[in-house]
Amino acid sequence: MGVSFDEPSANQAWAEEEGYLFDLWTDDDKTLALYYGAAESDRTTVADRITRLLGDDGAVLLEYDDVNYSTSPQDVLEDCQALFGGL
């Protein structure tokens, strides 16, 4: 999933434009951004582009702090294949 501060309709339009097949959530109160380090305060207007790969138990398995949204999905997939075997 992806998360941003944008309204759900804006997230949906952007996901369709980019051809993404995963959910985009709206973090309007910035709870997730603050928890995972994508925002420094609740006054942050744009979240940092980061990725956190979580295990079944919610523990952070991998962290990506310098994310390029056009290449990151492939990078994460390759790391998942290395960690968990062929997907």
C-alpha positions as CSV (number, residue, x, y, z in Angstrom):
1,M,0.0,0.0,0.0
2,G,1.0,3.6,-0.4
3,V,0.2,6.4,2.0
4,S,0.0,10.2,1.5
5,F,-1.6,13.3,2.9
6,D,-3.7,13.8,-0.3
7,E,-7.5,13.3,-0.3
8,P,-8.6,9.8,-1.4
9,S,-9.9,11.0,-4.7
10,A,-6.5,12.6,-5.6
11,N,-4.8,9.4,-4.5
12,Q,-7.0,7.3,-6.7
13,A,-6.6,9.5,-9.7
14,W,-2.8,9.5,-9.3
15,A,-2.7,5.7,-8.9
16,E,-4.8,5.2,-12.0
17,E,-2.6,7.6,-14.0
18,E,0.6,5.7,-12.9
19,G,-1.0,2.3,-13.4
20,Y,-0.5,1.2,-9.8
21,L,-2.3,-1.9,-8.6
22,F,-1.9,-1.3,-4.9
23,D,-4.1,0.7,-2.5
24,L,-3.3,4.3,-1.6
25,W,-4.4,5.4,1.8
26,T,-4.9,8.9,3.1
27,D,-3.1,9.8,6.3
28,D,-4.9,13.1,7.0
29,D,-3.9,13.3,10.6
30,K,-0.3,12.2,9.8
31,T,-0.3,9.4,12.4
32,L,1.4,6.9,10.1
33,A,3.9,9.5,8.8
34,L,4.9,10.5,12.3
35,Y,5.2,6.9,13.5
36,Y,7.3,5.7,10.6
37,G,9.4,8.8,10.2
38,A,8.0,10.3,7.0
39,A,7.1,13.6,8.8
40,E,8.8,15.5,11.6
41,S,5.6,17.1,13.0
42,D,1.9,17.3,12.4
43,R,2.5,20.6,10.6
44,T,4.5,18.8,7.8
45,T,2.7,19.5,4.5
46,V,4.4,16.8,2.4
47,A,5.6,13.4,3.7
48,D,9.1,12.2,2.9
49,R,9.1,9.4,0.4
50,I,10.0,6.4,2.4
51,T,9.2,2.7,2.4
52,R,8.8,0.3,5.3
53,L,8.4,-3.4,4.7
54,L,6.5,-5.0,7.6
55,G,6.3,-8.6,8.7
56,D,3.1,-10.4,9.6
57,D,3.6,-9.3,13.2
58,G,4.0,-5.6,12.2
59,A,7.7,-5.5,12.8
60,V,9.7,-3.5,10.4
61,L,11.8,-5.9,8.2
62,L,13.3,-3.4,5.7
63,E,13.6,0.4,5.6
64,Y,14.1,2.5,2.5
65,D,14.7,6.2,3.3
66,D,15.6,7.4,-0.2
67,V,12.7,6.3,-2.4
68,N,12.1,7.0,-6.1
69,Y,8.5,6.1,-6.7
70,S,9.2,5.0,-10.2
71,T,11.9,2.4,-9.3
72,S,11.1,1.6,-5.7
73,P,8.5,-1.1,-6.3
74,Q,11.0,-3.1,-8.3
75,D,13.7,-2.6,-5.7
76,V,11.4,-3.8,-2.9
77,L,10.3,-6.8,-5.0
78,E,13.9,-7.8,-5.6
79,D,14.7,-7.5,-1.8
80,C,11.6,-9.5,-1.0
81,Q,12.6,-12.3,-3.4
82,A,16.1,-12.4,-1.8
83,L,14.6,-12.5,1.7
84,F,11.6,-14.8,1.2
85,G,12.5,-16.7,-2.0
86,G,10.7,-16.7,-5.3
87,L,7.4,-14.9,-5.3
